[in-house]
Amino acid sequence: MFSQRRADQVQTASVGVIWGRLKLKRLRLGLKENFRPAQIAVKLAGNPVSNVSSRVSAQELTIDIEFPEELVLTTGNDLAVELR
C-alpha cells in the first residue's frame, strides 16, 4: 500500500504492508515541479531511520532515498517519509 501527499513546501509518503513482508533498500519518489527538499525524515514503525542518503534528479523530478541497511516492512510497521 502506498500513499503520497504534496503541498507547497512539504511532501509525505508512506508504504505499508497488508500481508507478508516487503524488503526495501531504496525508494524512488516523484517530486512536484520546482520542489527541492532540504530535509528528509524517515521513520519505520514510528522509529527514526538514520544515515539515509538521497539523490535528487531535477531532470526526472525524482528523489532516490537509499537506506543504510535493507528495511523489512511487515503488517503494522509502515515506512513514513517526510520531505521539506
MARDOBA-686474 format. One record per atom (N, C-alpha, C, O): atom name; x, y, z; residue number from 1; residue in three letters. Coordinates in nm, 2 decimals. Layout:
! MARDOBA-686474
[node CA,[X,Y,Z],NUM,ALA],
...
//
This chain:
! MARDOBA-686474
[node N,[0.08,-0.12,0.00],1,MET],
[node CA,[0.00,0.00,0.00],1,MET],
[node C,[0.09,0.12,0.00],1,MET],
[node O,[0.19,0.13,0.08],1,MET],
[node N,[0.06,0.22,-0.09],2,PHE],
[node CA,[0.14,0.34,-0.10],2,PHE],
[node C,[0.05,0.46,-0.10],2,PHE],
[node O,[-0.05,0.46,-0.16],2,PHE],
[node N,[0.09,0.57,-0.03],3,SER],
[node CA,[0.02,0.69,-0.03],3,SER],
[node C,[0.12,0.81,-0.04],3,SER],
[node O,[0.23,0.79,0.02],3,SER],
[node N,[0.08,0.92,-0.10],4,GLN],
[node CA,[0.17,1.03,-0.11],4,GLN],
[node C,[0.08,1.16,-0.11],4,GLN],
[node O,[-0.02,1.16,-0.17],4,GLN],
[node N,[0.13,1.26,-0.04],5,ARG],
[node CA,[0.07,1.39,-0.04],5,ARG],
[node C,[0.17,1.50,-0.07],5,ARG],
[node O,[0.29,1.49,-0.02],5,ARG],
[node N,[0.13,1.59,-0.15],6,ARG],
[node CA,[0.22,1.70,-0.19],6,ARG],
[node C,[0.16,1.84,-0.15],6,ARG],
[node O,[0.04,1.86,-0.18],6,ARG],
[node N,[0.24,1.92,-0.09],7,ALA],
[node CA,[0.20,2.06,-0.06],7,ALA],
[node C,[0.31,2.15,-0.11],7,ALA],
[node O,[0.40,2.10,-0.17],7,ALA],
[node N,[0.30,2.28,-0.09],8,ASP],
[node CA,[0.40,2.37,-0.14],8,ASP],
[node C,[0.54,2.34,-0.10],8,ASP],
[node O,[0.63,2.33,-0.18],8,ASP],
[node N,[0.56,2.32,0.03],9,GLN],
[node CA,[0.70,2.30,0.08],9,GLN],
[node C,[0.71,2.17,0.16],9,GLN],
[node O,[0.82,2.15,0.22],9,GLN],
[node N,[0.62,2.08,0.15],10,VAL],
[node CA,[0.62,1.95,0.22],10,VAL],
[node C,[0.57,1.85,0.14],10,VAL],
[node O,[0.46,1.86,0.07],10,VAL],
[node N,[0.63,1.73,0.14],11,GLN],
[node CA,[0.58,1.61,0.07],11,GLN],
[node C,[0.59,1.50,0.16],11,GLN],
[node O,[0.70,1.48,0.22],11,GLN],
[node N,[0.49,1.42,0.17],12,THR],
[node CA,[0.49,1.30,0.26],12,THR],
[node C,[0.46,1.18,0.18],12,THR],
[node O,[0.38,1.18,0.08],12,THR],
[node N,[0.51,1.06,0.22],13,ALA],
[node CA,[0.48,0.94,0.15],13,ALA],
[node C,[0.48,0.83,0.26],13,ALA],
[node O,[0.56,0.84,0.35],13,ALA],
[node N,[0.40,0.73,0.24],14,SER],
[node CA,[0.40,0.61,0.33],14,SER],
[node C,[0.39,0.48,0.25],14,SER],
[node O,[0.32,0.48,0.15],14,SER],
[node N,[0.45,0.38,0.30],15,VAL],
[node CA,[0.45,0.25,0.24],15,VAL],
[node C,[0.41,0.15,0.35],15,VAL],
[node O,[0.47,0.15,0.45],15,VAL],
[node N,[0.31,0.08,0.33],16,GLY],
[node CA,[0.26,-0.02,0.42],16,GLY],
[node C,[0.24,-0.16,0.36],16,GLY],
[node O,[0.23,-0.17,0.24],16,GLY],
[node N,[0.24,-0.26,0.45],17,VAL],
[node CA,[0.22,-0.39,0.40],17,VAL],
[node C,[0.09,-0.45,0.46],17,VAL],
[node O,[0.07,-0.44,0.59],17,VAL],
[node N,[0.00,-0.50,0.38],18,ILE],
[node CA,[-0.12,-0.56,0.43],18,ILE],
[node C,[-0.10,-0.70,0.47],18,ILE],
[node O,[-0.16,-0.75,0.57],18,ILE],
[node N,[-0.02,-0.77,0.40],19,TRP],
[node CA,[0.00,-0.91,0.42],19,TRP],
[node C,[0.15,-0.95,0.38],19,TRP],
[node O,[0.19,-0.90,0.28],19,TRP],
[node N,[0.21,-1.02,0.46],20,GLY],
[node CA,[0.35,-1.07,0.42],20,GLY],
[node C,[0.45,-0.96,0.47],20,GLY],
[node O,[0.44,-0.90,0.57],20,GLY],
[node N,[0.56,-0.95,0.39],21,ARG],
[node CA,[0.66,-0.86,0.42],21,ARG],
[node C,[0.72,-0.80,0.29],21,ARG],
[node O,[0.72,-0.86,0.18],21,ARG],
[node N,[0.79,-0.69,0.30],22,LEU],
[node CA,[0.85,-0.62,0.19],22,LEU],
[node C,[0.99,-0.57,0.23],22,LEU],
[node O,[1.00,-0.50,0.33],22,LEU],
[node N,[1.09,-0.61,0.15],23,LYS],
[node CA,[1.22,-0.57,0.18],23,LYS],
[node C,[1.25,-0.45,0.09],23,LYS],
[node O,[1.23,-0.45,-0.03],23,LYS],
[node N,[1.31,-0.34,0.15],24,LEU],
[node CA,[1.34,-0.22,0.08],24,LEU],
[node C,[1.49,-0.18,0.10],24,LEU],
[node O,[1.53,-0.17,0.22],24,LEU],
[node N,[1.56,-0.15,0.00],25,LYS],
[node CA,[1.69,-0.09,0.01],25,LYS],
[node C,[1.69,0.05,-0.04],25,LYS],
[node O,[1.77,0.14,0.00],25,LYS],
[node N,[1.60,0.08,-0.14],26,ARG],
[node CA,[1.59,0.21,-0.20],26,ARG],
[node C,[1.45,0.24,-0.23],26,ARG],
[node O,[1.37,0.15,-0.26],26,ARG],
[node N,[1.41,0.37,-0.22],27,LEU],
[node CA,[1.28,0.41,-0.26],27,LEU],
[node C,[1.29,0.53,-0.35],27,LEU],
[node O,[1.36,0.63,-0.32],27,LEU],
[node N,[1.22,0.53,-0.46],28,ARG],
[node CA,[1.22,0.65,-0.55],28,ARG],
[node C,[1.08,0.71,-0.55],28,ARG],
[node O,[0.98,0.64,-0.57],28,ARG],
[node N,[1.08,0.84,-0.53],29,LEU],
[node CA,[0.96,0.92,-0.52],29,LEU],
[node C,[0.96,1.03,-0.63],29,LEU],
[node O,[1.06,1.08,-0.66],29,LEU],
[node N,[0.84,1.05,-0.69],30,GLY],
[node CA,[0.83,1.16,-0.78],30,GLY],
[node C,[0.82,1.29,-0.70],30,GLY],
[node O,[0.76,1.29,-0.59],30,GLY],
[node N,[0.87,1.40,-0.75],31,LEU],
[node CA,[0.87,1.53,-0.68],31,LEU],
[node C,[0.78,1.63,-0.76],31,LEU],
[node O,[0.77,1.62,-0.89],31,LEU],
[node N,[0.72,1.72,-0.69],32,LYS],
[node CA,[0.65,1.83,-0.75],32,LYS],
[node C,[0.75,1.92,-0.82],32,LYS],
[node O,[0.86,1.94,-0.78],32,LYS],
[node N,[0.71,1.97,-0.94],33,GLU],
[node CA,[0.80,2.06,-1.01],33,GLU],
[node C,[0.85,2.18,-0.93],33,GLU],
[node O,[0.77,2.24,-0.85],33,GLU],
[node N,[0.97,2.21,-0.94],34,ASN],
[node CA,[1.04,2.31,-0.86],34,ASN],
[node C,[1.05,2.29,-0.71],34,ASN],
[node O,[1.08,2.38,-0.64],34,ASN],
[node N,[1.03,2.17,-0.67],35,PHE],
[node CA,[1.04,2.13,-0.53],35,PHE],
[node C,[1.18,2.06,-0.51],35,PHE],
[node O,[1.20,1.95,-0.56],35,PHE],
[node N,[1.26,2.12,-0.43],36,ARG],
[node CA,[1.39,2.05,-0.39],36,ARG],
[node C,[1.40,2.04,-0.24],36,ARG],
[node O,[1.44,2.14,-0.18],36,ARG],
[node N,[1.38,1.93,-0.19],37,PRO],
[node CA,[1.38,1.91,-0.04],37,PRO],
[node C,[1.52,1.93,0.02],37,PRO],
[node O,[1.62,1.89,-0.03],37,PRO],
[node N,[1.52,2.00,0.13],38,ALA],
[node CA,[1.64,2.03,0.21],38,ALA],
[node C,[1.66,1.93,0.32],38,ALA],
[node O,[1.77,1.91,0.37],38,ALA],
[node N,[1.54,1.88,0.37],39,GLN],
[node CA,[1.54,1.78,0.48],39,GLN],
[node C,[1.46,1.66,0.45],39,GLN],
[node O,[1.36,1.67,0.38],39,GLN],
[node N,[1.51,1.55,0.50],40,ILE],
[node CA,[1.44,1.42,0.48],40,ILE],
[node C,[1.43,1.35,0.61],40,ILE],
[node O,[1.53,1.33,0.68],40,ILE],
[node N,[1.31,1.31,0.65],41,ALA],
[node CA,[1.29,1.24,0.78],41,ALA],
[node C,[1.22,1.11,0.74],41,ALA],
[node O,[1.12,1.11,0.67],41,ALA],
[node N,[1.28,1.00,0.78],42,VAL],
[node CA,[1.23,0.86,0.75],42,VAL],
[node C,[1.20,0.79,0.88],42,VAL],
[node O,[1.29,0.79,0.97],42,VAL],
[node N,[1.09,0.73,0.89],43,LYS],
[node CA,[1.05,0.65,1.01],43,LYS],
[node C,[1.00,0.51,0.97],43,LYS],
[node O,[0.92,0.50,0.88],43,LYS],
[node N,[1.04,0.41,1.04],44,LEU],
[node CA,[0.99,0.28,1.03],44,LEU],
[node C,[0.92,0.24,1.16],44,LEU],
[node O,[0.98,0.24,1.26],44,LEU],
[node N,[0.79,0.21,1.15],45,ALA],
[node CA,[0.71,0.18,1.27],45,ALA],
[node C,[0.72,0.29,1.37],45,ALA],
[node O,[0.72,0.26,1.49],45,ALA],
[node N,[0.73,0.41,1.33],46,GLY],
[node CA,[0.74,0.53,1.42],46,GLY],
[node C,[0.88,0.56,1.47],46,GLY],
[node O,[0.90,0.66,1.54],46,GLY],
[node N,[0.98,0.47,1.44],47,ASN],
[node CA,[1.12,0.49,1.49],47,ASN],
[node C,[1.20,0.55,1.37],47,ASN],
[node O,[1.19,0.51,1.26],47,ASN],
[node N,[1.28,0.66,1.41],48,PRO],
[node CA,[1.36,0.72,1.30],48,PRO],
[node C,[1.46,0.62,1.24],48,PRO],
[node O,[1.52,0.54,1.31],48,PRO],
[node N,[1.48,0.63,1.11],49,VAL],
[node CA,[1.58,0.56,1.04],49,VAL],
[node C,[1.70,0.66,1.01],49,VAL],
[node O,[1.67,0.76,0.95],49,VAL],
[node N,[1.81,0.63,1.06],50,SER],
[node CA,[1.93,0.72,1.05],50,SER],
[node C,[2.02,0.68,0.93],50,SER],
[node O,[2.01,0.57,0.88],50,SER],
[node N,[2.11,0.77,0.90],51,ASN],
[node CA,[2.21,0.75,0.79],51,ASN],
[node C,[2.15,0.72,0.66],51,ASN],
[node O,[2.20,0.64,0.58],51,ASN],
[node N,[2.03,0.79,0.63],52,VAL],
[node CA,[1.97,0.78,0.50],52,VAL],
[node C,[2.03,0.87,0.40],52,VAL],
[node O,[2.06,0.98,0.43],52,VAL],
[node N,[2.06,0.82,0.28],53,SER],
[node CA,[2.12,0.91,0.18],53,SER],
[node C,[2.02,0.93,0.07],53,SER],
[node O,[1.92,0.85,0.05],53,SER],
[node N,[2.03,1.04,0.00],54,SER],
[node CA,[1.94,1.07,-0.11],54,SER],
[node C,[2.01,1.14,-0.22],54,SER],
[node O,[2.11,1.20,-0.21],54,SER],
[node N,[1.94,1.13,-0.34],55,ARG],
[node CA,[1.99,1.20,-0.46],55,ARG],
[node C,[1.87,1.25,-0.54],55,ARG],
[node O,[1.78,1.17,-0.57],55,ARG],
[node N,[1.87,1.38,-0.57],56,VAL],
[node CA,[1.76,1.44,-0.64],56,VAL],
[node C,[1.80,1.44,-0.79],56,VAL],
[node O,[1.91,1.48,-0.82],56,VAL],
[node N,[1.70,1.41,-0.87],57,SER],
[node CA,[1.72,1.42,-1.02],57,SER],
[node C,[1.62,1.53,-1.06],57,SER],
[node O,[1.50,1.50,-1.08],57,SER],
[node N,[1.67,1.65,-1.08],58,ALA],
[node CA,[1.59,1.76,-1.13],58,ALA],
[node C,[1.53,1.73,-1.27],58,ALA],
[node O,[1.42,1.77,-1.30],58,ALA],
[node N,[1.61,1.67,-1.35],59,GLN],
[node CA,[1.57,1.64,-1.48],59,GLN],
[node C,[1.45,1.54,-1.48],59,GLN],
[node O,[1.35,1.56,-1.56],59,GLN],
[node N,[1.45,1.44,-1.40],60,GLU],
[node CA,[1.34,1.34,-1.39],60,GLU],
[node C,[1.24,1.38,-1.29],60,GLU],
[node O,[1.14,1.31,-1.28],60,GLU],
[node N,[1.26,1.48,-1.21],61,LEU],
[node CA,[1.17,1.52,-1.10],61,LEU],
[node C,[1.15,1.40,-1.00],61,LEU],
[node O,[1.03,1.37,-0.97],61,LEU],
[node N,[1.26,1.34,-0.96],62,THR],
[node CA,[1.25,1.23,-0.87],62,THR],
[node C,[1.36,1.25,-0.76],62,THR],
[node O,[1.45,1.32,-0.77],62,THR],
[node N,[1.34,1.17,-0.65],63,ILE],
[node CA,[1.44,1.16,-0.54],63,ILE],
[node C,[1.45,1.01,-0.51],63,ILE],
[node O,[1.36,0.94,-0.49],63,ILE],
[node N,[1.58,0.97,-0.51],64,ASP],
[node CA,[1.61,0.83,-0.47],64,ASP],
[node C,[1.65,0.84,-0.32],64,ASP],
[node O,[1.75,0.91,-0.29],64,ASP],
[node N,[1.59,0.76,-0.24],65,ILE],
[node CA,[1.62,0.75,-0.10],65,ILE],
[node C,[1.68,0.62,-0.07],65,ILE],
[node O,[1.61,0.52,-0.09],65,ILE],
[node N,[1.81,0.61,-0.02],66,GLU],
[node CA,[1.87,0.48,0.00],66,GLU],
[node C,[1.89,0.46,0.15],66,GLU],
[node O,[1.94,0.55,0.22],66,GLU],
[node N,[1.86,0.34,0.19],67,PHE],
[node CA,[1.87,0.31,0.33],67,PHE],
[node C,[2.01,0.24,0.36],67,PHE],
[node O,[2.05,0.16,0.28],67,PHE],
[node N,[2.07,0.27,0.48],68,PRO],
[node CA,[2.20,0.21,0.51],68,PRO],
[node C,[2.19,0.05,0.51],68,PRO],
[node O,[2.29,-0.01,0.48],68,PRO],
[node N,[2.08,0.00,0.56],69,GLU],
[node CA,[2.06,-0.14,0.56],69,GLU],
[node C,[1.92,-0.17,0.50],69,GLU],
[node O,[1.83,-0.09,0.50],69,GLU],
[node N,[1.90,-0.29,0.45],70,GLU],
[node CA,[1.77,-0.33,0.39],70,GLU],
[node C,[1.67,-0.32,0.50],70,GLU],
[node O,[1.69,-0.37,0.61],70,GLU],
[node N,[1.56,-0.25,0.48],71,LEU],
[node CA,[1.45,-0.24,0.57],71,LEU],
[node C,[1.35,-0.35,0.54],71,LEU],
[node O,[1.32,-0.38,0.42],71,LEU],
[node N,[1.29,-0.41,0.64],72,VAL],
[node CA,[1.18,-0.51,0.62],72,VAL],
[node C,[1.06,-0.46,0.68],72,VAL],
[node O,[1.04,-0.43,0.80],72,VAL],
[node N,[0.96,-0.43,0.59],73,LEU],
[node CA,[0.83,-0.39,0.64],73,LEU],
[node C,[0.74,-0.51,0.65],73,LEU],
[node O,[0.73,-0.60,0.57],73,LEU],
[node N,[0.66,-0.51,0.76],74,THR],
[node CA,[0.56,-0.61,0.79],74,THR],
[node C,[0.43,-0.54,0.82],74,THR],
[node O,[0.43,-0.42,0.83],74,THR],
[node N,[0.33,-0.62,0.84],75,THR],
[node CA,[0.20,-0.56,0.87],75,THR],
[node C,[0.20,-0.48,1.00],75,THR],
[node O,[0.25,-0.52,1.10],75,THR],
[node N,[0.16,-0.35,0.99],76,GLY],
[node CA,[0.16,-0.26,1.10],76,GLY],
[node C,[0.29,-0.19,1.12],76,GLY],
[node O,[0.30,-0.10,1.21],76,GLY],
[node N,[0.39,-0.22,1.05],77,ASN],
[node CA,[0.52,-0.15,1.05],77,ASN],
[node C,[0.55,-0.07,0.93],77,ASN],
[node O,[0.63,-0.10,0.84],77,ASN],
[node N,[0.47,0.04,0.92],78,ASP],
[node CA,[0.48,0.13,0.79],78,ASP],
[node C,[0.60,0.21,0.79],78,ASP],
[node O,[0.66,0.25,0.89],78,ASP],
[node N,[0.64,0.24,0.67],79,LEU],
[node CA,[0.75,0.34,0.64],79,LEU],
[node C,[0.69,0.47,0.61],79,LEU],
[node O,[0.60,0.48,0.52],79,LEU],
[node N,[0.74,0.57,0.68],80,ALA],
[node CA,[0.69,0.71,0.65],80,ALA],
[node C,[0.81,0.80,0.62],80,ALA],
[node O,[0.91,0.80,0.68],80,ALA],
[node N,[0.79,0.88,0.51],81,VAL],
[node CA,[0.89,0.97,0.46],81,VAL],
[node C,[0.83,1.11,0.46],81,VAL],
[node O,[0.72,1.13,0.41],81,VAL],
[node N,[0.91,1.21,0.51],82,GLU],
[node CA,[0.87,1.35,0.50],82,GLU],
[node C,[0.98,1.43,0.44],82,GLU],
[node O,[1.10,1.42,0.49],82,GLU],
[node N,[0.95,1.50,0.34],83,LEU],
[node CA,[1.05,1.58,0.27],83,LEU],
[node C,[1.01,1.73,0.29],83,LEU],
[node O,[0.89,1.76,0.27],83,LEU],
[node N,[1.11,1.81,0.33],84,ARG],
[node CA,[1.08,1.95,0.35],84,ARG],
[node C,[1.19,2.03,0.28],84,ARG],
[node O,[1.19,2.15,0.28],84,ARG],
//
